[in-house]
């Protein structure tokens, strides 16, 4: 199931790569991260708590997670 994760704190290409690396182990495919939109889209079966923990551990804040 695809999920759109709204993320605060990303400001550069390094941030984008860091978020992609944090979510990759939880994804069934690729991870799309948008700096401008402040979101990540990931196809995953992981629950919200797991996704929030991965982003938090990477040093960023999740503001919402929606299924798309």
C-alpha positions as CSV (number, residue, x, y, z in Angstrom):
1,X,0.0,0.0,0.0
2,X,1.4,3.4,-0.9
3,X,1.7,6.0,1.8
4,X,2.5,9.7,1.7
5,X,4.5,10.8,4.6
6,X,4.7,14.6,5.3
7,X,8.2,15.4,6.7
8,X,9.6,18.5,8.3
9,X,13.3,19.3,8.6
10,X,14.6,18.3,5.1
11,X,16.5,21.2,3.4
12,X,19.0,19.7,1.0
13,X,20.0,16.7,-1.2
14,X,21.7,15.1,1.7
15,X,18.5,15.2,3.7
16,X,16.6,13.7,0.8
17,X,19.1,10.8,0.6
18,X,19.0,10.3,4.3
19,X,15.2,9.9,4.3
20,X,15.4,7.6,1.3
21,X,18.0,5.4,3.1
22,X,15.8,5.4,6.3
23,X,12.7,4.2,4.4
24,X,14.3,1.8,1.9
25,X,14.4,-1.2,4.2
26,X,10.6,-0.8,4.8
27,X,9.7,-0.3,1.1
28,X,8.5,-2.9,-1.4
29,X,10.0,-0.8,-4.2
30,X,11.6,2.6,-4.6
31,X,11.1,5.5,-2.3
32,X,10.2,8.9,-3.8
33,X,11.2,12.0,-1.7
34,X,10.3,15.6,-2.5
35,X,12.3,18.4,-0.8
36,X,9.9,21.0,-2.3
37,X,6.8,19.2,-1.3
38,X,8.2,18.0,2.1
39,X,7.0,14.5,1.6
40,X,8.0,10.9,0.9
41,X,5.9,8.3,-1.0
42,X,6.6,4.7,-0.2
43,X,4.9,1.4,-1.0
44,X,5.0,-0.4,2.3
45,X,3.1,-2.7,4.7
46,X,4.8,-1.0,7.7
47,X,2.5,0.6,10.2
48,X,2.6,4.3,11.0
49,X,4.6,3.8,14.2
50,X,7.4,2.0,12.4
51,X,7.5,4.7,9.6
52,X,7.6,7.5,12.2
53,X,10.3,5.8,14.2
54,X,12.5,5.4,11.0
55,X,12.1,9.1,10.1
56,X,12.6,10.2,13.6
57,X,15.8,8.1,13.9
58,X,17.0,9.8,10.7
59,X,16.6,13.2,12.4
60,X,13.4,14.5,10.9
61,X,9.8,15.0,12.0
62,X,6.7,13.3,10.5
63,X,3.6,15.6,10.5
64,X,1.2,13.2,8.9
65,X,0.9,9.9,7.1
66,X,-1.9,9.2,4.6
67,X,-2.7,6.2,2.4
68,X,-2.8,7.0,-1.3
